[in-house]
Amino acid sequence: MLEHDIIIVGGGLAGCRAAVEIARKNPSLDVAVVAKTHPIRSHSVAAQGGIAASLQNVDPEDSWKAHAFDTVKGSDYLADQDAVEILAKEAPDVIIDLEHLGVLFSRLPDGRIAQRPFGGHSHNRTCYAADKTGHAILHELVNNLQRNGVKVYQEWYVMRLILEEGQAKGLVMYHILDGEIVLLRAKAIMLATGGYGRVFNTTSNDYASTGDGLAMAAMAGLPLQDMEFVQFHPTGLYPAGVLISEAVRGEGAYLINSDGDRFMANYAPSRMELAPRDITSRAITLEIRAGRGINMDGSAGGPFIYLDLRHMGREKIMSKVPFAWEEAHRLVGIDAVNKPMPVRPTAHYSMGGIPTNTDGRVLASADGLVDGLFAAGECACVSVHGANRLGSNSLLECVVYGRRTGAAMAEFVEGRKLPDVEEDGYLEEARKQIQGLLDRSGEYRIDFLRQQFQDAMTEHCGVFRSQDVMQQGLEKLEQLQEQYQQVYLDDKGKSWNTEIIEALELRSIIVVGETILSSALSRQESRGAHSREDFPQRNDERFLQHSLAYYSLAGIDISYRPVAITMFEPQERKY
Ligand SMILES: Cc1cc2nc3c(=O)[nH]c(=O)nc-3n(C[C@H](O)[C@H](O)[C@H](O)COP(=O)(O)OP(=O)(O)OC[C@H]3O[C@@H](n4cnc5c(N)ncnc54)[C@H](O)[C@@H]3O)c2cc1C
């Protein structure tokens, strides 16, 4: 058995920022980060457009309160306002701190950090490093792990969370290199495992975003909050779904349909292309449904619309959004200086997740905490995004709540002993699980089942939803869950057996997908990213509440808990 004072699962922005904070608060603590990828390959590295903070460098009228209001309005009033207040108030400080850690932000001519407009934000407050912001921040944080002597277990896959009598005691992990299985125990454990975009067939997320942390928590009997709220980003490059950053619209690009119209005038006239993502994704989907989408030959009636940068000119495109230009050039052969890019909505972000308080402590129920378990970043739901996240608030959440959670853990472990864990049973069970996968003589290949599952989720729980379509979806998912018992692995070896990892990830995808669909069925209203064709109105009387989904093999139970409303009374959401 291996042991550390604190173990963090996930080497993205949230996990790394927490680790750095622990080292600052108490350098004598023994901290480890476990990641199934190299930390630098966490999805955070792909973040493009920027990170929000009311620095007032470009817009002296901005304030933390304006940032908080935009965030709460963007969330369709489902965000917890105490958590949003912390997010907006601490934002300027965490940005300056990142700069002191060495992050190279883009600059104004006078040397201060530059800030650009972003969807749903009423002021220019998004700080950025061209359109490679995640790359700039994550590299510095990972450098700081090394500088602070944090132990990194890279390319280890965490298979399960050990929770006994309401206390998190450790983890079971699998070494991708050679198949070794090890138990780790710690005084505090943090989940920072990121999102689940791979539950859907078209996503901007990396291959590792399979919701493992969420599935681990759910399978340990813990609730998942607000899982029905899936963000579909308006501009996934067609057909791959790879993200074209919102920064491109922030810098002035247009969305146009097959008639050549800037159709956002009909949906959000005051914000146009910079309306929040839920509204823009619905508008694009409606345009495509109405036959005003575009085909590859430029004719009407196709599956995408255009993102048009041509009026911005080569110099601005190449200096402000060079990566977006490169993506379109490399992946679909389009030079955005002369031609518009084909785009449509793509699964992008998880508003829901593992419920926590504002110190990152995980909730065991609507009113109880788990001893020794913490979470932050995209896998957590604190909840600052409610029913719809504003762009550039997620990196901010990772840094603000990563820092707070790190500080809370450093304090929590003070004076505590390592928990007692009986390791044999857990190791035996994990070995059986892996051997069971290798020994199966089933008929289904992993990639076949995964594709079926992702297609079912996209078809039955996409941008628009309704009772019948979701009910059919749930039946399909149950069938696929049974077929998972009959998967077949070609690779029977232990060395770099990526098929084993894919099989374990598919299990996470199945658990998370079922939770999303069940939570979506239960919420009979439209709010933020959750858009029900059979219940088109928001219903505050019944549903101004967070959902809590409890997973079990027998099915999923849904209950609700109140939203913290401390500053802004809910209003109709118009742009
Ligand atoms: C293309 C793209 C662009 C984006 N652009 C922006 C932007 O400009 N601004 C913004 O605010 N947000 C943006 N976002 C969202 C934002 O990047 C993410 O929400 C955020 O980076 C998530 O960070 P994280 O630390 O929670 O998780 P991640 O960075 O996803 O890291 C997860 C970590 O967990 C590890 N892990 C997962 N499962 C296991 C397991 N079973 N065992 C061991 N390790 C495991 C992974 O290896 C990884 O290290 C973007 C997202 C995408 C996909």
The ligand as an SDF file (V2000), in Angstrom:
LIG
                    3D

 53 58  0  0  0  0  0  0  0  0999 V2000
  -11.3760   22.7660  -26.4640 C   0  0  0  0  0  0  0  0  0  0  0  0
  -11.7650   23.4250  -25.1720 C   0  0  0  0  0  0  0  0  0  0  0  0
  -11.5510   24.7840  -24.9980 C   0  0  0  0  0  0  0  0  0  0  0  0
  -11.9070   25.3980  -23.7970 C   0  0  0  0  0  0  0  0  0  0  0  0
  -11.6840   26.7420  -23.6670 N   0  0  0  0  0  0  0  0  0  0  0  0
  -11.9840   27.3350  -22.4870 C   0  0  0  0  0  0  0  0  0  0  0  0
  -11.6930   28.7250  -22.2870 C   0  0  0  0  0  0  0  0  0  0  0  0
  -11.1420   29.4030  -23.1480 O   0  0  0  0  0  0  0  0  0  0  0  0
  -12.0280   29.2780  -21.1010 N   0  0  0  0  0  0  0  0  0  0  0  0
  -12.6250   28.5690  -20.0980 C   0  0  0  0  0  0  0  0  0  0  0  0
  -12.8880   29.1230  -19.0310 O   0  0  0  0  0  0  0  0  0  0  0  0
  -12.8750   27.2390  -20.2510 N   0  0  0  0  0  0  0  0  0  0  0  0
  -12.5630   26.6180  -21.4220 C   0  0  0  0  0  0  0  0  0  0  0  0
  -12.8310   25.2830  -21.5710 N   0  0  0  0  0  0  0  0  0  0  0  0
  -13.2700   24.5050  -20.4060 C   0  0  0  0  0  0  0  0  0  0  0  0
  -12.0920   24.2570  -19.4780 C   0  0  0  0  0  0  0  0  0  0  0  0
  -10.9210   24.1060  -20.2370 O   0  0  0  0  0  0  0  0  0  0  0  0
  -12.2680   23.0110  -18.6220 C   0  0  0  0  0  0  0  0  0  0  0  0
  -13.5200   23.0260  -17.9940 O   0  0  0  0  0  0  0  0  0  0  0  0
  -11.1870   22.9290  -17.5530 C   0  0  0  0  0  0  0  0  0  0  0  0
   -9.9150   23.1060  -18.1180 O   0  0  0  0  0  0  0  0  0  0  0  0
  -11.2520   21.6000  -16.8080 C   0  0  0  0  0  0  0  0  0  0  0  0
  -10.1370   21.4880  -15.9570 O   0  0  0  0  0  0  0  0  0  0  0  0
  -10.0570   20.3500  -14.8540 P   0  0  0  0  0  0  0  0  0  0  0  0
   -8.8250   20.6110  -14.0820 O   0  0  0  0  0  0  0  0  0  0  0  0
  -11.3380   20.2850  -14.1230 O   0  0  0  0  0  0  0  0  0  0  0  0
   -9.9450   18.9900  -15.6740 O   0  0  0  0  0  0  0  0  0  0  0  0
   -9.0030   18.5220  -16.8990 P   0  0  0  0  0  0  0  0  0  0  0  0
   -8.0930   19.5680  -17.3710 O   0  0  0  0  0  0  0  0  0  0  0  0
   -9.9160   17.9000  -17.8810 O   0  0  0  0  0  0  0  0  0  0  0  0
   -8.1020   17.3930  -16.2310 O   0  0  0  0  0  0  0  0  0  0  0  0
   -8.6270   16.1640  -15.8060 C   0  0  0  0  0  0  0  0  0  0  0  0
   -7.4970   15.3380  -15.2290 C   0  0  0  0  0  0  0  0  0  0  0  0
   -8.0290   14.1690  -14.6000 O   0  0  0  0  0  0  0  0  0  0  0  0
   -7.2870   13.0400  -14.9750 C   0  0  0  0  0  0  0  0  0  0  0  0
   -8.1780   11.8710  -14.8600 N   0  0  0  0  0  0  0  0  0  0  0  0
   -9.4550   11.7510  -15.3000 C   0  0  0  0  0  0  0  0  0  0  0  0
   -9.9230   10.5160  -14.9990 N   0  0  0  0  0  0  0  0  0  0  0  0
   -8.9390    9.8550  -14.3530 C   0  0  0  0  0  0  0  0  0  0  0  0
   -8.7980    8.5500  -13.8100 C   0  0  0  0  0  0  0  0  0  0  0  0
   -9.7800    7.6460  -13.8740 N   0  0  0  0  0  0  0  0  0  0  0  0
   -7.6180    8.2110  -13.2280 N   0  0  0  0  0  0  0  0  0  0  0  0
   -6.5920    9.1030  -13.1740 C   0  0  0  0  0  0  0  0  0  0  0  0
   -6.6700   10.3470  -13.6790 N   0  0  0  0  0  0  0  0  0  0  0  0
   -7.8240   10.7140  -14.2570 C   0  0  0  0  0  0  0  0  0  0  0  0
   -6.8400   13.3430  -16.3990 C   0  0  0  0  0  0  0  0  0  0  0  0
   -5.7150   12.5720  -16.7360 O   0  0  0  0  0  0  0  0  0  0  0  0
   -6.4910   14.8400  -16.2550 C   0  0  0  0  0  0  0  0  0  0  0  0
   -5.2000   14.9870  -15.7290 O   0  0  0  0  0  0  0  0  0  0  0  0
  -12.4900   24.6470  -22.7630 C   0  0  0  0  0  0  0  0  0  0  0  0
  -12.6790   23.2930  -22.9300 C   0  0  0  0  0  0  0  0  0  0  0  0
  -12.3600   22.6900  -24.1260 C   0  0  0  0  0  0  0  0  0  0  0  0
  -12.6490   21.2210  -24.2750 C   0  0  0  0  0  0  0  0  0  0  0  0
  1  2  1  0
  2  3  1  0
  2 52  2  0
  3  4  2  0
  4  5  1  0
  4 50  1  0
  5  6  2  0
  6  7  1  0
  6 13  1  0
  7  8  2  0
  7  9  1  0
  9 10  1  0
 10 11  2  0
 10 12  1  0
 12 13  2  0
 13 14  1  0
 14 15  1  0
 14 50  1  0
 15 16  1  0
 16 17  1  0
 16 18  1  0
 18 19  1  0
 18 20  1  0
 20 21  1  0
 20 22  1  0
 22 23  1  0
 23 24  1  0
 24 25  2  0
 24 26  1  0
 24 27  1  0
 27 28  1  0
 28 29  2  0
 28 30  1  0
 28 31  1  0
 31 32  1  0
 32 33  1  0
 33 34  1  0
 33 48  1  0
 34 35  1  0
 35 36  1  0
 35 46  1  0
 36 37  1  0
 36 45  1  0
 37 38  2  0
 38 39  1  0
 39 40  1  0
 39 45  2  0
 40 41  1  0
 40 42  2  0
 42 43  1  0
 43 44  2  0
 44 45  1  0
 46 47  1  0
 46 48  1  0
 48 49  1  0
 50 51  2  0
 51 52  1  0
 52 53  1  0
M  END
$$$$
